Amino acid sequence: MLSEKDNERLTRVGPGTPMGNLMRRYWMPIAISSDITEKPVHRRLLGEDLVVFRTTTGKVGVVQDRCSHRRTQLTVGIAEADGIRCGYHGWKFALDGRCLEQPPEPRMIPRADITAYPAEELGGLIFAYLGPKPAPLLPRFDLFVMDGVIRDIGWSHYKFNWLQAMENAVDPYHGEWLHGHFMNSVRAREGKSPVTHYAKKHVKVGFDAFEYGIIKRRLLEGQSEATEDAWTIGHPLVFPNMVKIGGGGFQQIQIRVPMDDENIWHLWYTIYKPDGQLPEQKTVPGYQVPIEDEHGEAILNFIDGQDAEAWGRQGVIADRTRELLGHADVGIAMYRQMLKEQIENVEANRDPLGVVRDAARNVVIDLPVERTKPFSDNKTYIAGILNAQAVLYSPLNGMLKDLFGVADTVR
C-alpha cells in the first residue's frame, strides 16, 4: 500500500506538483497530425488548457488557450504564416508566444506575450514539451521512424487517473484472469466459444530495469526455458507513461497521456508489417476506440475495453492506502519506486530516466520486443490482435486481415 501523501505525490500532475514536474521533463503527445489543420483545436495536457494549430506554412504551434487581451479562447483564431491571430480583436502571437500585433492600438501594450511550448511532429503524432529549457530531444523510438510499415493511431478518453493505466503495464497476472477467465465469461454470455491463448497461466515472471524503463519477462504454461521463445520479453514499460507490446509484424506502443489528475488521453500507436507488397500510406489515420456502447454500458468483449473498465472501477483516483499488495505485485512496487526516485532526480535538478540529449544516440532508439518471428508463422496470434484488441476498430482492420490472411475469429 501507499501512504496518502505518497498516493497524492504519484498521481497529481498539475503545474508545480512533484509528478507534474517529472512529467514535464518528457515530450508528450498532444494531437494526431492528421487532425490538425489551420483551424485551432483545444487540448488539455498535464492540467493545462492549450490550443494546437498548424500555420499556413505547415509548422505546428502549441500555446495557451486564452488571448492575453480579452481572454477569448484562441480556438476562435486564425492561423497565419508565422503564428496565430485571435479572431475577436486581431491580436497576433508568434509560435514562441510573443505578441506581434495589437490592432488597433497605436503602440504595443506590454506584458501581452502568452505561454507557448515547443512542438514537433514524428510518425503521425504531434508532441509538446512543457518543461524547463533547454528541451531534450524528442526520442525517436523505433515504431515512430520505422520504414516499410503500415501505421494507425487509436485513441480513447478515460475519465480516471493515469497511474491506474500505467501500473497495469507491470501487472502480468491480470492477463490470464481479466483477458482469459473474465473474457470467457463475457463470451459465454454472448454464446461464443472460449479463448485459450489469453487464458494461459503464468508460470514465472520477472522484472529488470533498463535505460528506458522496465523490461517485464514472463513464462507461460506450455513454454520451456530451454526453448527460444521462453522467458519471453513482454510489454516493456517505457518510462514514464508508455508500454510496448508485440513484435515482428505487429508492434504497438500504448501511451497514457495525463490530461489532468482525472482524465487520460489513451493512444494505441500501431505498426503492421505483413509479408508481401504493402499499399502506399500518405497519412497516418486516427480512430476512436469506444469503451461504452450507445446505452453507456462498458464494452467488455475486447481486451482494451476490459482494461479500461477494470482501471476505471478502481475509482477516479485509486485509494492505494487501502490496497493489499502481494508477491505477484512486485512489478508494481518496482515501478512506484522508480517514479519516486525520478521525482527526486528532478528535485535535485538532474535529468530523469530516459531523457535523450545525445543526437548520435537518437537516430533510432530500438526498444525490446516480445516476439521476433514473422506473424505469417503465427496467424492465431495476429487474429487475436485484429479481432480482440483496440485495432478491431481501426478503419484499416479489414484490409489488414486480408494482408495477413486471417479470419474474423479469435482463439
N, C-alpha and C positions, 0 to 999 in steps of 0.2 A: 504494500500500500504506500501511498504518498501522504505527507502532511498536507494540510490545507494550504500552507504557504507555498510548498513545492508545486502543488497542483495549479495554483494561480501562476506561479513563475513559468511553468512549462506550457501553459495553454494560451495566455494572453499575448496578443501580437500587435497591439496598437503602438503608436509612436511613444517612445520613452520607456516601454516595458522591457524587461530583460530578454524575453523571447523575441519581441518585436525588433530590438536592436540586433539580435543574432540573425533573424530572417533578412534584415535589410543589408546584410553583407553578401547576399546572393542575388543573382538575376532571377526574376520571377516572370513566368508567362502572364501576359495581361490581355492578349487577344489572339484570335486566329487571323493570320494575314489576309485571307480571302474575305474576311468580314469587314475589313477596314478600308474605306474609301475616303473621298474628300469630305464626306458627311461625318462630323464628330460624333462619337458614341461615349456614353458614360460607362466607367468601370470602377469597381471597388477593390482595393488591394491593401492588405495589412492595415485595415482600419481607415484608409484614406480614400476620399472620393476624387476620382480623376477623370480626365477626358483623353481619349485616344483618337488621333486623326492622321490623315495622310495628306501631305502638301501636294500642290499641283505639279511639283517636280518629283513626286514619288517618295519623299522622305516621311518617316513616321515620327509623330510627336506625342509626348505624354506630359500633360500639365494638370495643375489643379483644376477642379471643375467649375470654379467661380471667377468671373471677371472682377478685377480689383476696383472697377468704377462703381457700379450699382449692384454687384453681386449676382448678376444673372448667370445662370449655368451656361457654360460655353458649348453645350450641345446646340444651343442657339448661336451657332458660329459659322464662319466662312473660312474654309481652308484656302490659303494663298501660297505663293511660291516659297515664301520664307517664314511662314508661321500661320497663326490663326487670328481671325478678326472677330470680335464679339458682334453678333448680329443686332444687338439692341442699340448701341450708340457708335459702333465702329472702332472702338479701341483695339489696337493690334499688338500681338505678342509674338516674339520670336520663339524658336524651338527651345532655347535656353531660358525662357521666361521673361526676357527683357521686354519692357513696354516700348514699342517702336513708334506708335502714333496714338494721339488722343484727340480726334476731331470732336468738336470744333474749337478746342482750347487754343489760345494764341501762343501759349508756352506750356512745356511739359510739367504736369503736376508730379512732384517727387513721390517716392515710395510706391510706385504703381506696378513694379515688377511682380510677377506671380511665380509660384513654385513650379519648376519643371524638372523632369527626370530624364536621364539618358535612356534611349530606346534603340533596340536593334532587332533585325529580323533574322531568323535562322530556321531553315527547314519547314517553313509554313507557319511559324509562330512569331509573334511579337513579344519580346522580353523587355522588361523595365528594371532599372536599378534604382532603388530608393535609399541607398545607404550613403555613407560619407565618401568623399573623394580622397585619393584617386580611385575610380571604379576599377574593380578587377576585370579580367577578360570574361566574355561570355563563353562558358565551356562548350566546346564543340564535341559533345558526346556523339558516339558512333551513329546512332539512329538518325540524328538531325542532319548528318552530312553524307550518309551512305549513298553511293551511286547504284543505278540499275535496280531500283525497287519501286514498288507502289506504296503510297502513303495515304492515310486518312487520319482525322483527329476527331474523336468523340468527346463530348463534354456533358456534364450534368451539374446542377446546383444542389448541393447538400446543405441542409439547414441544421448543422451541428458543428462542433469544434473540429479543427483539422487534425488534432493529435489522435483522436479515435481512429481515423482512417490510417494514419501512418503507423501506429502501433501494430496494426494488422499485418504489416509487411514482415514483421519478425515473430509472427504467431503461426507457425506451420500447422499445428494440430487442428486449427479451425477448418482446414481444407477437407479432411476426411469426414468431419461432422457436419459443418454448415453446407458444404458443396457435395457431400456424399449422402449421409443419412437424412439430413433435412431436405436436401434436393429430392431424394427419393420419396419422402412423404408428400411433397408437393406434386411430384409426377404421379404418384398413386392416386391422389385426389382427381387428377386430370385424366386418369385412365391410360397413362403412358408407362412404358417399361422402365425398370430402374437403370441407373447409370452404374458402371463398375469402375471405370478409370478414376473418377474423382473420389470414390469411396475407399481407395486403397489405404491400408493402415500405415502410419509412420512407425518404422522400427527404430530409427535413430535420427537425431537432429543435432546440429552443431552450428556455432556462430563464430566468425572470425572478423576482426576489424581489418579494413584495408584503407588505402589512401583516400577513397571517396565515400566511405561509409561502413556497411556491414555486409559480409557475404554469409548467406544462410545456406547450410548444407543439410541434406536430408536423404534418408534411405527408406524406400517404401517396400512393403511386402512384395515378394517376388523378385526383388533385386538382391544381388550379392556384391559384397565389397570387392570381390575378385574380378568382377566384370567391368568393362569400360564405361558403362553408364551408371555405375553405382557411386554412392556417396556424392550424389548429384549436387551441383551448384544450383540453388533455387532462389529466384527472386532477390537479387542483390538490392539492398536498400542504399540508395544514393542520397547521401546527407545533403540537406536536412529533410526534404519532402518529396522524394521520388522513389519509385521501385521499378525494377526491370524484370520482365518475365519473358519466357520463350527462348528461342534460339533458332539458328538455321533459317528456314524460310518464313518464319513468323517471329517477330520480336516486338515488344511493346514496352514503352515507358509510361507508367501512370504517375501523374503529377497532382499532388493535393495542394492546391494554391489557397492559402488562407485569405479570404476576402476580409474577414474580421474575426472576432472571437467566436462567432456563432454561425458562420457561413463559409462554405468551401466551393471553389470552382474546381471541379474534378475533371482532369483530362486523361484520355486514353490516346496516346500518340503511338501509332502502329505502322510498322513496315512489313510488306509482304514480298517474298521472292520465290514464286513458284517456278518450276522448270519451264524452259521454252521462252519464246519471244513475248515481251511484255508490251502492252499498249502504251503510247506516249501519254504522259501526265503533265499538263501545263500548270495546273494549280492543285494544291492540296485541299480536298474538301473537308469541311467541318460538318458534324451532325450531332444532334441532341440524343442522348441516351435517356429514355424515360425510366423513372423509378416508381411512378404511380400510374394507374390507369385512369380512365375518364371519370371514375367514381371516387378517386382519391385513395384507392386501395393499393398497397405495395405490390409491385410485380415481382414475383418470387421464383419464376421458372427459369431464371438465368443467374449466373454466378454473381455478376456485379450488382444485380438487384438484391440478392441475398445479403451481400456485404453491406450495402447501403442501409438496409433495414436493420441488420444486427448492430451496426455502428450507431445509427440514429436512436435505437432503443436503449442505448446506454445513457441517454439524456442529451440535452443540448450541449452541456459540458459535463463529461462523466465525473462522478464523485469518486475519485480514487482513494479517498480516505477510508472508504468502507469496503474496498475490494479485498479478495483473498488470493494472492499470487502463490503458485506452487512451483515445483521443479520444472514443469513444462513451460513456464513463463520466463525462462532465463533470457531469451532474446529481447523481450520487452524491457526487463530490468537493465540489460546492456544498453539498449537504445536510450532509455531515460538518463542513464549515467552519462552517455555520450553527449546528450543535449546539455546537461548541467556543466560538463567540462568545457564545451564550446561556448556557452554563455560566459564562463569565467575567462576564456581566452579573449573574447570581445571586451569584457570589462577591464582586462589588462592591456587593451589596445593592440592585441595580436590578431592576425588573420585566423579565422576558424577553419575547421577541417574542409578540405576540398576546394578552397578558393584558388583560382588559377590566375597567375600573373606572368607566367613564362610563355611567350608566344610560340617558342620552339616545341613546347610540350602540348600545345593546344591545336595542332593541325587536325588531328583526330584523336579523341580520347576513347579507347576501346574499353567497354565495360564487360564484366564477366557475363556469360550466357548460360542458361540452364541446359540447353540441348545443342548439339553440334551437327547431328545428322540432318540431311535434307528431308523435308516433310513428305516428299514423294515416297519415302520409306516408312512413313507412319501416318497414313490417312485417317486412322481412328482419332489421333490426337488433333489434327487440324480440323476435322469435322466437329470435334467438341468445341474448338475455338470459335468456328464460324456459326455454330448453332446454339451455343450455350453461354457465350460471353458478350461483352458490350458491342463487339463488332457485328453482332446479329443485326443491329440497327443501322449499320453503315450503308450509304447509298451504293457502295461498291460490292456488297455482300454477294449478290447473285453472280456477278462477273468473277469474283474471287473463287466461288465454289466451282465454276466452270474451269478456271485456270488450274486449280489444284486437283480437280477431278473428284470432288467429294459430294455426297448426297446430303439431303436435309435430315440427317439422323445424328444422334449423339449416343455414345455408349459409356 
